[in-house]
Amino acid sequence: MLCAVVRDLSELVRIEAELLQQKKMESLGVLVGGVAHDINNIMTAVRGSIYLARRKPDQCERHLNTIDTQCEYAADIVQQMLVISRDDSIKTEIFSLADSLIKSKRLFRATTSGQTNITFDIATTNAHIKGSTTLLNQAVINLILNARDAVAEVTSPCITLSLTEAGRMDRDDCSAEYLCISVDDNGHGMEKYTLDRMFEPFYTTKPSTKGTGLGLAIVYNVAQICGGFVEADSVVGQGTTFRIYLPVVDVAAPACKQQAANSEDHATVDEAGILLVEDNKAVRKVNRDIIESLGYTVYSAKNGCAASKKAMLFEEDIKLIIMDLSMPEMGGVDAALKIRAMGNQLPIIFYSGNSHFFKPLGQHAAALHPFSMLSKPFSIRVLGERIETLLHPTTTQSGRRTAAPAQQ
C-alpha cells in the first residue's frame, strides 16, 4: 500500500519571505542612529578641513586628502545601507568572505550605536564561499544586536567579531573546508533551555518592545542557504559565542590584472566629444570640469529629452555618452533607447548611486550595446579608464589601457 501526502508550501514560503524583510527593516531602523552618528562625524571632518584649507592655503593638499578619505567612508556607508535594504536577498554568488566582512566593518560598528565597543579579528584568507552578502550581513547584524542587548548591563561590555579557518569538516556525508564567523560577548549568557529553543521562530526571552524572536531564526536559515550551519556555546554570567560555519568553494585563479596607477590623474591627448547627461546642476558642473580635465570636449544636457536633441545636433562631434540613469522628464534608459532609435550607436556609460536603477539595462542589453556601468561615487581614474576603453576597445597594453570591467 502506497500513501502520498502533498502539502502546498507556497503560503509558508511567502510568509517566511515577509518575515525576513520585516526583520531586515527592524535592523535597518536600529542602524539609522549609528549611521547618522557616523555621517555627522564625516561632515564635521569635511567642514573642518574646508575651513582649514581656506585659512592655510599652503596646507591645502593635506586637507583635501582628508576630505577625499572622508568621502570614501561616506560612500562605503551608503553602499552597505543599500545592500541591507534591497529586496533581492536570496541571490547567491561566489565571493571572498574576509573581504566582505572587512568592507562591512563600519556598518557592524554602527549597529551598536556607539554604545558598546566591538573588536574585529578577521583572518587573512583568500578562501571564497557561495552565498549572499546581503543575507550574511543581515545574519551578522542580528548576532551583534543580540550581543549588544546581552552586554547592556555589564560593567565592561565587550563584543568580538572573528573570522577563522575551521579546517576540514564532515557534514551530511560530505567533507569540505569551512570558514567560521564567530560573535562573542561577555554578557549574561543563556541557560540550556534557552539554548535548545533559540532558533525557533518567534521564541524570545526579551520584552515584546525589544524583540520579535526572528533574529536567530534568520541566522539559522541564512547559514543553511549558504550551505553551512550554526552552533552556540553559552555560560550564564560569562557570555555567549555564536559560530556560523560556511563551506569553502573552489574558484579559478583570477587572471593577472594590470596594476592601477596610484595617482588619480589620467592624462590623455584625445579630444573626442563627450555628451554628459546629468540633472543635478552641481554634479553636472563638477563632472564636466573633470571630463574636460581629461582632455575631452564636453557637451552637457540636464535630462534625457535634451540629451536626445544634442546627440542629433552634434552627431559628428560626439563620440561617447555619459548618462545618469535617474532623471526627471526622461530617464537614462528611455533616453538611450530614443538615441538608439535615431540610428546612433555611440558607446554609453550609465551611472547611478543606486544599483536598483541598473536592472532595466539587462532587459534592453541588446538594444543598448555597447554600454558600460559605473556606480557612484567613482574615482576619476576609473572614469578615465572606462572612457578610454569604450573609445578605443581594441587597443592593447602597449598603447593604451586595456578593457575595464563592465561595472564598478
C-alpha positions in Angstrom: 0.0 0.0 0.0 1.4 3.4 -1.1 0.4 6.6 0.7 1.3 10.0 -0.6 0.9 13.3 1.2 1.0 16.6 -0.7 1.4 19.9 1.0 1.2 23.3 -0.6 4.1 25.3 1.0 3.8 28.4 -1.2 2.0 30.3 1.6 4.6 29.3 4.1 7.4 30.4 1.8 5.6 33.8 1.2 5.2 34.4 5.0 8.8 33.5 5.6 10.0 36.0 3.0 7.8 38.7 4.5 9.2 38.0 8.0 12.7 38.1 6.7 12.0 41.5 5.1 10.3 42.7 8.3 13.4 41.8 10.3 15.7 43.5 7.8 13.7 46.7 8.2 13.8 46.4 12.0 17.6 46.1 11.9 17.7 48.9 9.4 15.9 51.1 11.9 18.4 50.3 14.6 21.2 51.2 12.2 19.8 54.6 11.5 21.0 56.1 14.7 24.5 54.7 14.3 24.8 55.7 10.7 23.6 59.3 11.5 26.4 59.5 14.1 29.0 58.3 11.5 27.7 60.7 8.8 27.8 63.6 11.2 31.4 62.8 12.1 32.3 62.7 8.5 30.6 66.0 7.8 32.4 67.5 10.8 35.7 66.4 9.4 34.9 67.7 5.9 33.7 71.1 7.0 36.7 71.5 9.3 39.0 70.6 6.5 37.4 73.1 4.2 37.8 75.8 6.8 41.4 75.0 7.4 42.2 74.8 3.6 40.8 78.3 3.3 42.8 79.6 6.2 46.0 77.9 5.3 46.4 77.5 1.5 49.9 76.2 1.9 48.4 73.1 3.6 45.5 72.7 1.2 46.7 69.4 -0.2 46.7 67.7 3.2 43.2 68.9 3.9 41.9 67.9 0.5 43.3 64.4 1.2 41.3 64.3 4.4 38.1 65.3 2.5 38.8 62.6 -0.1 39.2 59.9 2.6 36.0 61.0 4.4 34.1 60.9 1.1 35.2 57.3 0.7 33.9 56.5 4.2 30.5 58.1 3.4 30.3 56.2 0.1 31.0 52.9 1.9 28.3 53.5 4.5 25.7 54.3 1.8 26.6 51.2 -0.3 26.3 49.0 2.8 22.9 50.5 3.7 21.7 49.8 0.2 22.9 46.2 0.4 20.9 45.7 3.7 17.7 47.3 2.5 17.4 45.9 -1.0 15.0 43.1 -1.9 16.9 40.6 -4.0 18.2 38.9 -0.8 18.4 35.3 -2.0 20.6 35.8 -5.0 23.8 33.9 -4.4 27.3 34.5 -5.7 30.9 33.4 -5.0 32.9 35.9 -3.0 35.7 36.4 -0.5 34.2 36.2 2.9 37.1 38.1 4.5 36.8 41.0 2.0 33.1 41.1 2.6 33.4 41.3 6.4 36.2 43.9 6.2 34.1 46.1 3.9 31.2 45.9 6.3 33.1 46.8 9.5 31.7 50.4 9.7 28.2 49.0 9.2 28.7 46.5 12.0 30.1 49.2 14.3 27.1 51.4 13.6 24.8 48.5 14.7 25.9 49.1 18.3 25.0 52.8 18.0 28.5 53.6 19.5 27.4 52.4 23.0 29.4 49.2 23.0 32.9 48.6 21.7 33.2 45.9 19.0 36.5 44.5 18.1 37.4 42.6 14.9 39.7 39.6 14.4 39.4 38.7 10.7 41.8 36.2 9.4 43.8 37.0 6.2 42.5 34.3 3.8 41.7 34.1 0.1 39.0 31.5 0.7 35.7 32.0 -1.1 32.2 30.9 -0.2 29.0 30.7 -2.2 26.2 32.7 -0.6 24.6 36.1 -0.4 26.5 39.1 1.0 23.1 40.7 1.8 21.9 37.8 3.9 25.2 37.2 5.6 25.4 40.9 6.6 21.9 40.5 8.0 22.8 37.4 10.0 25.9 39.1 11.5 24.0 42.2 12.3 21.4 40.1 14.1 24.1 38.4 16.2 25.7 41.7 17.0 22.3 43.1 18.1 21.8 40.0 20.3 25.2 40.6 21.8 24.6 44.3 22.3 21.5 43.5 24.3 23.3 40.8 26.3 26.0 43.1 27.5 23.8 46.1 28.2 24.2 45.7 32.0 27.8 44.6 32.0 30.4 46.9 33.6 33.0 46.4 30.8 31.0 45.2 27.8 32.9 43.5 25.0 31.8 42.1 21.6 34.2 40.4 19.2 33.6 39.5 15.6 36.0 36.9 14.2 36.7 35.0 11.0 38.8 31.9 11.2 39.7 28.9 9.0 37.9 26.0 10.7 39.6 23.3 8.6 38.1 20.3 7.0 34.8 19.0 8.4 32.4 16.2 7.6 28.8 17.1 7.3 26.0 15.0 5.8 28.4 12.5 4.2 30.2 15.4 2.6 33.7 16.6 3.5 34.8 20.2 2.9 36.9 23.0 4.2 35.0 25.5 6.3 35.3 29.1 7.4 33.9 30.2 10.7 32.3 33.6 11.6 32.0 33.9 15.4 30.4 36.6 17.5 31.5 36.6 21.2 30.1 38.6 24.0 30.7 38.8 27.8 27.0 39.3 28.6 24.6 37.5 30.9 24.7 34.2 29.0 21.8 31.7 28.3 20.5 28.7 30.2 20.3 25.3 28.5 16.5 25.6 28.0 17.0 28.8 26.1 19.9 27.4 24.0 17.7 24.5 23.0 14.9 26.7 21.7 16.8 29.8 20.5 16.5 29.1 16.7 12.7 28.7 16.9 10.8 31.4 15.1 9.2 33.9 17.5 10.9 32.4 20.5 12.4 35.2 22.6 13.3 36.0 26.2 13.2 39.7 25.6 10.2 42.0 26.2 7.9 42.5 23.2 9.2 46.0 22.7 12.8 44.7 22.2 12.5 41.6 20.1 10.3 39.6 17.8 12.0 36.2 18.2 13.0 36.2 14.5 16.6 37.3 14.7 18.3 33.9 15.4 15.8 32.0 13.2 17.0 34.2 10.3 20.7 33.5 11.2 19.9 29.7 11.1 18.2 30.0 7.7 20.9 32.1 6.3 23.5 29.6 7.2 21.5 26.8 5.5 21.0 28.9 2.4 24.8 29.3 2.2 25.3 25.6 2.7 26.5 25.9 6.3 25.3 25.6 9.9 25.2 27.4 13.2 26.5 26.5 16.7 26.3 28.3 20.0 28.0 28.0 23.4 26.9 30.0 26.4 27.7 30.1 30.1 25.3 32.0 32.5 27.1 35.1 33.8 30.1 34.7 31.5 28.8 35.2 27.9 27.8 33.6 24.6 29.6 32.6 21.4 27.7 32.1 18.1 29.5 30.4 15.2 28.4 30.4 11.6 30.3 27.7 9.6 30.3 28.1 5.9 31.8 25.7 3.3 34.7 27.0 1.1 34.2 26.7 -2.6 37.0 26.3 -5.3 37.4 29.3 -7.5 39.5 29.6 -10.6 42.7 31.7 -10.2 41.9 35.2 -11.4 43.7 36.4 -14.5 46.6 38.8 -14.0 45.4 42.3 -14.0 47.3 45.4 -14.8 48.4 47.4 -11.8 46.3 50.6 -11.4 48.1 53.9 -11.3 48.5 55.3 -7.8 47.6 58.8 -9.0 44.0 59.9 -9.8 45.4 61.9 -12.7 44.6 60.4 -16.1 46.3 62.3 -18.9 45.1 61.9 -22.5 45.6 63.6 -25.8 42.2 62.5 -27.2 39.9 65.5 -27.9 36.8 63.4 -28.7 33.5 65.0 -27.8 31.5 63.5 -24.9 27.8 64.1 -24.2 27.3 64.4 -20.4 23.7 63.9 -19.2 23.0 64.8 -15.6 20.0 66.5 -13.9 21.8 67.7 -10.8 23.4 71.1 -11.6 26.2 70.8 -9.1 27.1 67.3 -10.2 26.9 68.2 -13.8 29.3 71.1 -13.4 31.8 69.1 -11.4 31.7 66.1 -13.9 32.0 68.5 -16.8 35.1 70.1 -15.4 36.6 66.6 -14.6 36.0 65.2 -18.1 37.4 68.4 -19.6 40.5 68.0 -17.4 41.0 64.6 -19.0 41.3 66.3 -22.4 37.8 65.8 -23.9 35.3 68.3 -25.3 32.1 68.2 -23.3 28.5 68.8 -24.4 26.1 68.7 -21.5 22.4 68.1 -21.1 20.2 68.3 -18.0 17.8 65.4 -18.8 17.0 62.7 -21.4 14.9 64.9 -23.7 17.7 67.5 -24.0 20.3 64.7 -24.5 18.5 63.1 -27.5 18.3 66.6 -29.1 22.0 67.3 -28.6 23.0 63.8 -29.7 21.3 64.6 -33.0 22.5 68.2 -33.2 26.2 67.4 -32.6 26.2 63.9 -34.2 29.5 64.3 -35.9 31.3 65.6 -32.9 30.1 63.4 -30.0 31.9 60.1 -29.8 30.6 58.8 -26.4 27.7 59.5 -23.9 27.9 59.5 -20.1 24.5 59.5 -18.6 22.8 59.4 -15.2 20.1 56.7 -15.0 17.7 58.5 -12.7 16.5 61.8 -14.1 13.1 63.7 -14.4 11.1 64.0 -17.6 13.1 61.2 -19.3 15.4 58.7 -17.5 18.7 57.4 -18.8 17.4 54.1 -20.2 14.5 55.8 -22.1 16.8 58.5 -23.4 19.4 55.9 -24.6 16.7 53.8 -26.4 15.5 57.0 -28.1 19.0 57.8 -29.2 19.5 54.3 -30.5 16.2 54.6 -32.4 17.7 57.6 -34.2 20.4 55.2 -35.5 23.1 56.4 -33.1 25.3 53.6 -31.9 27.7 55.5 -29.8 29.0 53.8 -26.6 27.3 54.9 -23.4 28.5 54.9 -19.8 25.5 54.7 -17.5 26.0 55.7 -13.8 23.9 55.8 -10.7 24.2 55.8 -6.9 21.6 53.1 -6.5 22.1 49.6 -8.1 18.4 49.2 -8.4 18.5 51.6 -11.4 20.9 49.2 -13.3 18.3 46.4 -13.5 16.4 47.8 -16.6 19.7 47.7 -18.5 19.7 44.0 -18.5 16.2 43.9 -20.2 17.5 46.2 -23.0 21.1 45.0 -23.2 21.0 44.1 -26.9 19.4 47.3 -28.0 21.7 49.5 -25.8 25.0 47.7 -26.8 27.8 48.9 -26.4 27.5 50.3 -22.9 29.2 50.2 -19.5 28.1 50.9 -15.9 29.6 52.9 -13.1 28.4 53.1 -9.5 28.5 56.5 -7.8 30.7 57.7 -6.4 33.5 56.6 -8.7 37.2 57.6 -8.9 38.5 59.9 -11.6 41.0 57.2 -12.6 38.2 54.6 -13.1 36.2 57.1 -15.1 39.1 57.9 -17.3 39.9 54.3 -17.9 36.3 53.5 -18.7 36.1 56.3 -21.3 39.3 55.3 -22.9 38.2 51.6 -23.1 34.9 52.5 -24.8 36.5 54.9 -27.2 39.4 52.5 -28.1 38.1 49.0 -27.4 40.8 47.2 -29.4 43.9 48.9 -28.0 46.4 46.8 -26.0 48.7 47.4 -23.1 51.5 48.5 -25.4 49.5 51.6 -26.3 46.5 52.5 -24.1 45.0 50.8 -21.1 43.1 47.6 -21.8 39.4 47.0 -21.3 37.9 47.8 -17.8 35.2 45.6 -16.2 31.6 46.3 -17.2 30.7 47.6 -13.7 32.5 49.4 -11.0 
